[in-house]
Amino acid sequence: MAKIKGKDLNDLSSWNEKELRKLKINLNNRIQTLSLSVKAKELPESNPLYGLGSEECKSLLGKVFGAEKVLAKK
């Protein structure tokens, strides 16, 4: 299983395909949770998405798609 704990969200170019896929799944789940629930559960500080709101998650998701495209071209 890909480990994304402790990885730098600002440098997605260093992530591999499995890590990006796991991050994308986590982001989609978090966006859905935040949009459906008024009182969404707080994530633990060890989670890379800790403290991110819905708009920040959507922005990061766009960056993940870009990083996947770059990785696919290699």
Backbone hydrogen bonds, N-H to C=O, Kabsch-Sander energy under -0.5 kcal/mol:
donor,donor_aa,acceptor,acceptor_aa,energy
4,I,2,A,-0.6
7,K,4,I,-1.6
9,L,7,K,-0.6
11,D,8,D,-0.9
14,S,11,D,-1.2
15,W,12,L,-1.4
20,L,16,N,-2.4
21,R,17,E,-2.3
22,K,18,K,-2.3
23,L,19,E,-2.4
24,K,20,L,-2.6
25,I,21,R,-2.3
26,N,22,K,-2.5
27,L,23,L,-2.7
28,N,24,K,-2.5
29,N,25,I,-2.4
30,R,26,N,-2.4
31,I,27,L,-2.8
32,Q,28,N,-2.2
33,T,29,N,-2.5
34,L,30,R,-2.7
35,S,31,I,-1.9
36,L,32,Q,-1.9
37,S,33,T,-2.2
40,A,37,S,-0.5
47,N,44,P,-1.9
50,Y,47,N,-1.9
52,L,49,L,-2.0
57,C,53,G,-2.2
58,K,54,S,-2.2
59,S,55,E,-2.2
60,L,56,E,-2.3
61,L,57,C,-2.4
62,G,58,K,-1.7
63,K,59,S,-1.6
64,V,60,L,-2.1
65,F,61,L,-2.2
66,G,62,G,-1.8
67,A,63,K,-2.4
68,E,64,V,-2.4
69,K,65,F,-1.9
70,V,66,G,-2.1
71,L,67,A,-2.3
72,A,68,E,-2.2
73,K,69,K,-1.3
74,K,70,V,-0.6
74,K,71,L,-0.8
